[in-house]
Amino acid sequence: MIAAIDVGKLFELVWAAALAGIAVGVSFSLVIIGVVRAEDCRRNRRSGSATAYAALSVVSAIAFLAIAVFGIVVITAK
């Protein structure tokens, strides 16, 4: 028996996985950068910059968690 392969669905899987991987990597990288730079700014007594980096970290963490939850929902729905 020959299995039929839907090339369009396969291509969709490849680009969606690549896009999701990039989004997860970038969002978690921004979490790490925000935390590290905020701590560095606090040590150097630059509270304005520390607050901005902390906000970047929080927003990126929310985006990271949203991407993870969306992925779990998609996996469990199919």
C-alpha positions, 0 to 999 in steps of 0.5 A, a space after each residue: 500500500 502506498 501512503 499519500 503524502 500531502 506536500 502542502 501540509 508538510 510544507 505548512 508543518 515545516 514553516 510553522 515549526 520554524 516560526 514557532 522555534 524562532 518565536 520561543 527562542 527570541 522571547 526567552 532570550 529577551 527574558 534573560 537579557 531583561 533580567 540580567 541588564 535590569 540587575 546590572 542597572 540596579 547595581 550601577 544605580 540607574 533605576 530608570 533603565 532598570 525599570 525599563 529592562 524589568 518591564 521588557 523581561 516581564 512582557 517577554 515572559 508573558 509572550 513566552 508563556 502565551 506561546 507555550 500555552 498556545 502550542 499546548 492547546 494546538 497539540 491537544 486539540 488535534 
